[in-house]
Amino acid sequence: MIKERLISLDVFRGVTILFMIIVNNPGSWSFIYPPLKHADWNGCTPADLVFPFFIFIMGTAIPFAMPAKTFDNAAFNKIIVRSLRIFCLGLFLNFFSKIELFSLEGIPLLFGRLAITFGVSYALMGNFSLKVKTYLALSIFGILLFLAFSGIEEYREVRIPGVLQRIGIVYFFVSLLYLKTTQKTQLLTASVLLLVYWGIMALVPVPGIGTANFEINTNLAAWLDNELLPGHLWVYTKTWDPEGILSTIPAIASGISGLLIGQLLNRSLPQLEIIKKMVIGGLTITVLGIVWSTIFPINKSLWTSSYVLYTSGLAILCLTVLYYVIDVANYKRWSTLFLIWGVNPMIVFFFSGIIPKVLRMIEFKNPEITAKTINLQDYFYSSCIAPFFNNPMSASLVFAILNVILWSFILWLFYKNKLIFKV
């Protein structure tokens, strides 16, 4: 019998999104506690678990969202449209700060950008008929890609890849696999993807560089990103992208790992037997990831095969604990805070990317250095938070926690009024 919803999965999603807000919104990027920093290259910190956990959770949720498991034109269209909507939300985030309207500047330009943002977010998260959703998603997708490759100066270097873009792509392939294949085929597909990716990265020479390698800037994934998307890559490197083309292949395997667990949770088995299988599976692939890392390092930016196994194993173990506590032991009163985050993830994903950009656009004369300007976000942090702490890392963390408190209040209002924004 197919379960309609799994509270522990919603809570797991909520914990992951909440932690994402803490990781992505420090008061100062110069002062961050080590667990909240991403690994410089190889390795995996708690911050590096957020993205693969979310992809795992997305895969786990698919059997709950598609209980009938029937594949027809309508189902295929829904999958394409949802994938496009997620992709476009991520792509628009990269456009926001580059939007130009006539010769507007400052606050008038900000209001113009916000007006466009609310229009796009409503078009991509509004509850319309499938036909309207299809037209809107295709139109926005076409407009954004046209602008990116039109040669218009403002959009020449707009980034194409991104977190939501990868989630949209992974959702598309994992959903099709769920509807069209057996669990054995899904497991085989994930295994092949990880092995093939390893083979490509470890054996194929890098054009213009030479021997295959896993180093920053000189690996095959970086070469392919720069070859196919020149000028449209991560702003901090411009020569490769952490959500690039080739590394999306193993990310699909991350989604499949969640899909397999979602189907296990939907089987008519005793709950303790499900837990036993999850613990064994989680421990096994975590260890396999650690072993594989000796020849293919755990690396988020490359989304290495060892990284997929390691993070998927940890995700399974985390979900197992939550499943036991919430759905088996029925101890759930503590979980409401995380539940309100877990049922509305996309609105947080999108607007938590917009709001900091808005605050940084609001500039005024710095009261302390009159010859310079300061933006609203930096002013609030430097004047209202930093002076109260001797440790700048603590001040930076408090700023992130204030973001969590603000979002918790907003999400509580949504939850109380039964407002759930779905893509």
N, C-alpha and C positions, 0 to 999 in steps of 0.2 A: 504494500500500500504506500502510495507517494505521500510524503509529508508536505503540508502546505507551507510551513515556515519553521526555521530552527533559530530559537532565540540566541543560543550561544554563537551562532554564525553572525548574527546582527551585532552582538556585543563585540566579537572579535574584530569585525569591520570598524566598529566605533572606536575601539582602543587604538587600532592602526591609524585611523584618520586623525584622532586626537594627538597621537604622538607625532604624526606628520606636521601638524600645526606647530608643535614645539620645536621640531627640527628645522622647519623652514622659516621661522619668524624670530630669530634671536634679536636682541636689542642692538648688538654689534657683531658682525661676522668676524671681528678680530678677537673676540673673547667668548669662547664656547667651551663648555665642559667636554672632554674627550668622547664620552659615549654619544654625544649629540653631533659629533663631526662625522662626515663621510670619510672612509679610508682614502688616503692620498692616491693610492693605485691598487696594489694587491692587498687583500685582507677584507675583513667584514666587521664593522661596528654595529651597534644597535640601530643607528641611523640608516645603515644600508639594508635593514630588514623591511623597512616600510613599503617600498615599491613592490618587491617580490611577494610580500604578504598580501598586498592588495590584489595582485594578479591571481594569486592562489585562491583568495576568498571569492573573487569573481568567478573563477572556474568552479568552485564548490557550489556556488549559488545557481549555476545553470540548470541542474536537474530539478531544483525547486521551482525555477521560473518557467520551465518547459515540461510540466508533468506528463503531458500526453505523448511526448516524443514522436511526433508525426512530422514528416518532411513533405511540404508541398510548396506551391508558389507563394502562398501567403506567409508561411513560416520563413521562407528564404528572404522575402521582401522585408519582413520585420527585422531579421538579423542584419541585413545590409543597412537598413535605415538607422538602426540603433548604433551600429558600428560607425557610420558616417557622422551621426550626431555627436558621439563621443570624440571622434577625430576632429571635427570642426570646432568643438569647444576648446580643445587644446590648441589648435592652430590659431584661433582668434586671440587666445592669451598672448601669443607671440606677436600679433598685429597691434594690440591695444596701444602700446607706447609709441607706435610708428604712424598712427592715423593722423593725417593732416586734413584740415577742412578749410578750403579757401586760404585766407591769410590769417586765420584766427591764432591767437597765442594765449598763454597763461590760463586763467580761469575759464574764459569763453571756450577755449579749445578743450579744456577738461570736461566741461558740460556737454560739449558735442560728442566727445569720446564716450562719456557715460550714457548718453542717449542711444548711441549705436550699440553699446554693450547690452543695455537692457532689451533692446529690440532683438539682438542676436540670441541672447540667453532665453528670451521668451519663445523665439522661433525654434530653438533647439531643445528646450525643456518643457514647452507647453504641451498640454494634453489635446492633441488634434486627431483627426481621423488619419489612418495610415497613408492615405493618398496625399493629404496636405503635408504630413510629416516628410514624405518622400520628396515632394517638390521643394519644400523649404530646405531640407538637408542638401539636396543636389545643387540648388541655387547657391547657397552659402559656400559650399565646397568649391563650386566652379568659380565664384567671384574671388575667393581667397587665393586659389591657385593662380588665377589670371593675374591678380595684383602682384603675387610673388615673382612671377616669371615675365611680367610685362615690360620690364626695364625701367619702370617708374622709379626714380631715385630713392624715394622714401622707403620702398619695399624691396630694394635690391638685396638687402642682407637680412631679411626677415627669416627667422629660423623655421624650418619645416618640421623636423622631428620634435618629439616632446613626450611627456609622461602620458597624457590623455590620448595622444595619437597612438602610442604603443598599446595602450589598453584597448582602444577601439579595434586595432588590427588583431590583437590576440583574441579578443572576444569573438570576432568574425570566424576565425579558423577553429577555435575550440567549440563554438556552438555547432558548427557544421559537423565536426567530428562526433559530437554527442548524438546528433540526430541521425547520422548516416553510418556509424560504425559501432562495433561491439567494444566492450571494455578491453578485451585482449588486443584488439587493433589499436585502441587508443594508447595502451601501454607500449606497444611495439613502436608506434609513431613517435612517442616521446623519446624512447630509447634511441631510435634512428636519428632524430633531430640532434640530440646531444652528441652522439658519436660522429655524425657527419660534420657538425660545427667544429668539434675538436679536430677532426682530420683536416678540414679546410684551414683552420687557424694555425695548426702545427706543421702542416706539410706543404702548403701552397706558397711558393715564393712571392714576395711583395714586389710588384712592378716598380722599377726605378730605385728600389732599396736593396733587395736581395733576399737573404734567407728569411723564412717564416719566423716570426717572433711574437711575443706577447707584451712588448714594450709600448709605452705611450708614444703616440704620433707615428710610429714606424710599423705598426701591425697592419694586417690585411683589412680589417674592419675600418680602420682610420683611412686607409687608402681608398676604399670603396666609397665611403661617405664623401670624401673630398672630390672624388672623380664624378660622382653622380649628383651631388648637391653642393657645388662650390658656391660659397657666399651665403648659404642658407643653413649653416650649422651653428652649434652652441656658441654663444657670444664670447664665452671665456676662453675658447680655444681657436675657433674658426677653422680648424683643420681636421676635426673629428667630432663626433657627437655621442654622448653617453646613451642616447636612445636612437642610435643610428640604424642603418639598414640591415647589415649582416647580423648584428647582435639581437635583432628582433626574432630571429629563427629560434634560438634556445629559449627566448621568453615565452614562446608558444608552449614549450614543454612545461614551464612553470604553471601555465594555465591548465594544462592537461593533468598535472599532479593534483590540483584542486578538484578538477572534474571527476577524477577517479574516487577521491574521498567523498565528494558529494553523492555519488552513486552508492558508495558503501553505506553512508548514513541513511540512504533511502531504502536499503534492503530490509526485508522482514527478518531481521536477526535479533536475538537478545541484545540489549544495550551493552552489557558487559563484554559480550563477544566482539561487538563493534569496537569497543574501546581497546580490547586486546589487540585486534588487528591494526588499529591505528597506531598504538604504541610500538608494535613490532615494525610496522612500515616506516614510521617516523624515525625511529632509532637507526634502522637499516640504511635508509638513504642519506641520513645525516653523516653517518660513518663513511659511506661510500663517497660522499662529497669531500670529506676531509682527506680520504685516501687519494682520490683523483687529483686533489689540489697539489700533490707533490710533483705532478708533471703538467698540470693545467691549473694554474693558481686561481684561487677564489678571487674574483674581480667583478665588481658591480658594473663598471664602465664598459667592460667587454661582455658582461652577462655570461661569463664562462659556464661551461657545463657543470663544473664542480660547484660553482655558486648556485646554480639551479637546484642541484641535489641538496646542498647544505641548507639553503634557505627554505626549500620545500619541506625538508625533514623537520626543521624547527617550527614551521607553520603548522604542520600536522600535530606535533606535540603540544603546541600552544592551544590549538583548537580542541584537542583531546581533553586537556585539563578543563577548559571552559565547558565542553559538552558534559563532562562528568558532573561538575559543580552545578551547572544551571539546568540542564535537561534531564539528568539522571537523579542527582541528589535534590533537585528542585530548590536549590538555594540561590535565589535570583533577586532578592530585594535590593542588594547592593549595586545591581547592574544597570539601573535606570539611566544614570548619567551617560554610560557608554552606549546604551540602546538608542538614545535620542540622537547620538552622533551616527550610529550605524545605519539608521533607516533613511538618512538624508545625505549620503556621501557626496553626491555630484555637485550639489549647491555649495558645499564647503570647498571641494576641489577647485571649482571655477572661481568663486568670488574671493577665496583666500589668496588667489593669484592676482586678482584685480585690485583689491583694497590697498595693499602696500604700494602699488604703482600710483594709485590716486593720491595717497598721502605724500609720496615723494614728488608729485607734480605741483603740490601747493607750496610755493616758496615765498619767503619774505626776508627782510633784512635781519641779519643775526644780531640780537641785542648785545651780545658780548664782543663781536667783531663787526663793527658797522660797515666795513668795506666789503664784507662778504654776505652771501645769502645762505639760508638754511631751509631745508624742507620741513614740513610739519611732523613727519615721523621722527626724524633725527632730533628736532627740537623737543618733542615730548619726551623722548628717551633721555637726552642729555640734561634736561632741566627738571623733569619730574620723577625720574627713576634713578639714574646713575649716581646723583649726589648722596643718596641714602645708603649706599653700599660701599664698603671698603674693597670688596672683591668684585672686579668688573665682570667676571663670569657669572656671579650671582645676580648682578643687575641685569645682565643680558638674558638670563634665564627667566627672571621675573617678568620682563617685557613679553617673552613668549607665553608665559602662564597667563598674563592679562589677556592675550589674544584668545587663549583657551576659554577663559571666563566669559569674555564677550560672545564668542561663538556658542558657548553652552547656553547662554541666555536666549540667543536668537533661535537656536535649535529647539530649546524647550518650548518657546512660543509656537514654533511650527508643529511640534509634537502634540502640544495641548490642543491645538486647533486642527489636528489631523491633516496637516499640509505636508505632503510628501512629493518631492520633485524628482521625477524619473526621466531618464533619457530614452 
